[in-house]
Amino acid sequence: MSLLSQPVFRFAPSPNGHLHLGHALSALLNFDAAQDSGGRFLIRIEDIDTVRCTSALVRDALEDLAWLGLTWEEPVRRQSEHFADYAAALLRLEEMGLVYRAFLTRSEIRDFVARVETGGRAYPRDPDGAPLYPGDEAVLSADEIAARDAAGESFALRLDMKKALARIGKPLFWMEEGSGPQGETGRLPADPSVWGDVVIARKDTPTSYHLSVTVDDALQGITHVMRGRDLFQATSVHRLLQEVLGLPEPCYHHHRLLLDHDGRKLSKSARDTSLRDLRRQGCSAQDIRRLVGLA
């Protein structure tokens, strides 16, 4: 089988904490799928947050994955080493007129939404529950926007969703080989408009999750994106960016999530069931497979 015809899978953790059982499930599913299909398996470290994603956590993550019995191709791609790739994609979006500077702070957005919702009126929110960006003009005068820009204040670079969709000018879809929260599968419609004007980069960081994951999947030749169901809705944004930037479309497989006793998704911030703690307790790699529901 040639490299061009091989399926390519990836596991892409963000090491801002130690890996937990939910990560183990995703990593093992990708690794097993690559093995079963005669494909390739890659590890990508999504560490655009260079403050929280430390070298020690990256080292620990790779050690945990090796302990699980996973093997992968080298070198491991670290996003923090490839900001130039994302900056190039961002420049293309800017040249197409699809990106704008957004100066509103989180507190200003929160206060604006509170004013709108006074009296029981609902303000639109994205699939994660965050309010859609109202636009600077909803809160600031033209002079205030110009003053913030001239002063070099912090800003986010947001994708102009209406302009991007108009540029595509056609419905978007993706192939879902897993299932969504409601059991959705097959060729599914993508509706990125439900996210509003998403953040593409920031003044001090030339990328965001949406941009970097889309660029990396294309650069690494990923053919199958297998990830948790919590990212099901985000696929719409990634399909839009793929179309605008002329990047290939992988197949998607959104798998079940592991939940705690309260029905919450396992979280690194809550130190849930970390693999390192389970190792210290004497668990084996086979025990981890059993705990995540894999034979």
C-alpha positions in Angstrom: 0.0 0.0 0.0 1.4 3.4 -1.0 1.7 6.2 1.5 -0.8 8.2 -0.6 -3.5 5.5 -0.2 -3.0 4.8 3.5 -5.5 6.2 6.0 -3.8 8.6 8.4 -5.1 9.0 11.9 -3.9 11.4 14.7 -4.2 11.9 18.4 -3.8 15.6 19.3 -3.8 16.4 23.0 -3.4 19.8 24.5 -1.0 19.2 27.4 -2.2 21.9 29.8 -2.6 19.1 32.4 -2.0 15.4 32.6 -3.8 13.0 30.3 -6.9 11.2 31.8 -9.1 8.3 30.8 -10.9 10.3 28.2 -7.7 11.0 26.4 -6.8 7.3 26.7 -10.1 6.3 25.0 -9.4 8.7 22.1 -5.8 7.8 21.7 -6.5 4.1 21.7 -9.4 4.4 19.3 -7.2 6.2 16.8 -4.3 3.8 17.3 -6.5 0.7 16.9 -8.2 2.2 13.8 -4.8 2.8 12.2 -3.6 -0.7 13.0 -6.8 -2.3 11.7 -6.7 -0.4 8.4 -3.0 -0.7 7.8 -2.8 3.1 8.2 -0.5 5.5 9.8 -0.8 6.9 13.4 0.5 10.4 14.3 0.8 12.3 17.6 0.4 16.1 17.5 0.9 18.3 20.5 -1.6 21.2 20.4 0.4 23.6 22.6 -0.4 27.1 21.2 -1.0 28.0 24.8 2.8 28.2 25.5 2.2 29.2 29.2 0.1 26.3 30.4 1.4 23.7 28.0 4.8 23.1 29.5 7.7 20.9 28.2 7.3 18.8 31.3 3.6 18.1 30.6 4.5 17.3 27.0 7.1 14.8 28.1 4.7 13.2 30.6 2.0 12.9 28.0 4.3 11.1 25.5 5.4 8.8 28.4 1.9 7.9 29.3 1.0 7.2 25.7 4.0 4.9 25.3 3.0 3.1 28.5 -0.4 2.4 27.0 1.4 0.6 24.2 1.1 3.2 21.5 3.7 3.7 18.8 3.7 6.6 16.4 5.7 8.3 13.6 8.4 10.7 14.5 8.9 13.6 14.7 5.9 14.6 16.8 4.5 17.9 15.5 4.3 20.6 18.2 2.1 23.5 17.2 4.3 26.0 19.2 7.1 25.3 16.6 4.9 26.1 13.6 3.3 29.5 14.2 4.6 30.5 10.7 2.2 28.0 9.1 -0.8 29.5 10.9 0.4 33.0 10.2 0.5 32.2 6.5 -3.1 30.9 6.6 -4.2 33.9 8.6 -2.6 36.2 6.0 -4.6 34.5 3.3 -7.9 35.1 5.2 -6.9 38.7 5.7 -6.2 39.2 2.0 -9.6 37.8 1.2 -11.2 40.4 3.6 -12.6 37.7 5.9 -11.0 38.8 9.2 -11.4 41.8 11.3 -10.1 43.2 14.6 -12.5 42.9 17.6 -11.7 45.0 20.6 -14.5 44.2 23.1 -13.4 42.6 26.3 -15.2 39.7 27.9 -16.7 41.9 30.5 -18.0 44.3 27.9 -19.6 41.5 26.0 -21.1 40.1 29.3 -22.5 43.6 30.2 -24.0 44.0 26.7 -25.7 40.6 26.8 -27.0 41.4 30.3 -28.6 44.6 29.0 -30.1 42.9 26.0 -31.6 40.1 28.2 -33.1 42.5 30.6 -36.8 41.8 30.7 -36.5 38.1 29.6 -35.3 38.7 26.0 -32.9 35.9 25.0 -29.5 36.6 23.4 -28.2 34.1 20.8 -25.5 31.7 21.9 -23.2 29.3 20.2 -23.3 25.5 20.6 -21.0 25.8 23.7 -23.3 28.3 25.3 -21.2 31.4 24.8 -22.9 34.5 23.5 -22.3 35.3 19.8 -20.0 38.3 19.3 -22.2 41.4 18.9 -19.7 43.4 17.0 -17.7 46.4 18.3 -20.2 48.8 16.9 -22.9 47.5 19.2 -21.0 48.8 22.2 -18.4 51.3 21.1 -18.5 54.4 19.0 -16.4 54.7 15.8 -14.1 57.1 17.7 -13.6 54.7 20.6 -12.8 51.8 18.2 -10.3 54.0 16.3 -8.7 55.1 19.6 -8.3 51.5 20.9 -6.7 50.6 17.5 -4.3 53.6 17.6 -3.3 52.8 21.2 -2.4 49.2 20.2 -4.8 47.7 22.7 -5.4 43.9 22.7 -7.8 42.5 20.2 -9.0 39.3 18.8 -9.0 38.5 15.0 -12.4 37.2 14.2 -13.7 35.5 11.1 -16.5 37.5 9.4 -18.9 34.6 9.1 -21.3 36.2 6.7 -18.5 37.2 4.3 -16.9 33.7 4.5 -20.2 31.9 3.8 -20.9 34.3 0.9 -17.5 33.6 -0.5 -18.2 29.8 -0.5 -21.7 30.3 -1.9 -22.8 26.7 -1.5 -24.0 24.4 1.3 -21.3 22.6 3.3 -21.3 19.0 4.5 -19.0 16.5 6.2 -18.9 12.7 6.2 -19.6 11.5 9.7 -18.5 7.9 10.3 -19.2 7.9 14.1 -22.2 9.7 15.4 -23.3 13.0 16.9 -25.0 13.7 20.2 -28.4 12.8 18.6 -27.0 9.8 16.7 -26.3 11.7 13.5 -24.2 9.8 11.0 -23.5 9.8 7.2 -23.2 12.9 5.0 -24.2 15.7 7.4 -24.9 19.4 6.7 -22.5 21.8 8.3 -23.8 25.1 9.7 -20.9 27.3 10.8 -23.2 30.3 11.2 -24.4 29.0 14.6 -20.9 30.0 15.9 -21.1 33.6 14.8 -17.8 35.4 14.2 -15.4 32.9 15.8 -11.9 33.9 17.0 -9.2 33.0 14.4 -6.2 34.5 16.1 -5.2 37.2 18.7 -2.9 40.1 18.7 -0.2 38.2 20.4 -0.9 34.7 19.0 -1.2 34.2 15.2 -3.7 31.3 15.5 -6.6 29.7 17.5 -7.7 26.1 17.9 -10.0 26.4 14.9 -7.3 27.7 12.5 -4.4 25.6 13.8 -6.3 22.2 13.8 -7.5 22.9 10.2 -4.1 23.8 8.9 -2.4 20.9 10.7 -4.8 18.3 9.5 -4.1 19.4 5.9 -0.3 19.7 6.3 -0.1 16.3 7.9 -2.3 14.6 5.4 -4.9 13.5 8.0 -7.6 11.4 6.3 -9.6 10.5 9.4 -10.3 12.8 12.3 -11.4 10.7 15.2 -12.2 12.8 18.3 -14.7 13.3 21.1 -18.4 14.1 20.5 -17.9 17.4 22.3 -16.2 18.7 19.1 -19.0 17.5 16.8 -20.5 21.0 16.3 -17.0 22.6 15.8 -16.6 20.5 12.6 -18.8 23.0 10.8 -16.2 25.8 11.4 -13.4 23.5 10.3 -15.3 22.6 7.1 -15.8 26.3 6.3 -12.1 27.0 6.8 -11.1 24.1 4.6 -13.3 25.4 1.8 -12.1 29.0 2.1 -8.4 28.0 2.2 -8.7 25.3 -0.4 -7.7 22.4 1.9 -8.7 18.8 1.7 -11.7 17.4 3.6 -11.0 14.4 5.9 -13.6 12.0 7.1 -14.8 12.6 10.7 -15.6 10.2 13.5 -16.9 11.6 16.8 -16.8 9.0 19.5 -18.5 8.7 22.8 -17.3 10.7 25.8 -16.4 9.3 29.2 -18.4 11.0 32.0 -17.9 11.2 35.7 -20.6 10.3 38.3 -22.3 13.7 37.9 -22.5 13.3 34.1 -19.7 15.8 33.4 -17.0 15.2 30.7 -13.7 14.2 32.3 -11.5 17.3 32.8 -7.8 17.9 33.2 -8.5 20.9 35.3 -10.5 18.8 37.8 -7.7 16.2 37.8 -10.1 13.5 36.8 -8.7 10.0 36.6 -5.3 11.0 35.4 -3.3 8.2 33.8 -0.3 8.9 35.9 -2.4 8.5 39.1 -3.8 5.3 37.8 -0.3 4.0 37.0 0.8 4.9 40.5 -2.2 2.9 41.9 -0.9 -0.2 40.0 -3.1 -0.2 36.9 -1.8 -1.8 33.8 -2.3 -0.8 30.2 -4.9 -3.6 29.8 -6.7 -2.2 32.9 -7.0 1.1 31.1 -8.5 -0.5 28.1 -11.0 -2.2 30.3 -11.8 1.0 32.2 -12.5 2.9 28.9 -14.7 0.1 27.6 -12.3 -1.4 25.0 -11.8 -5.2 24.8 
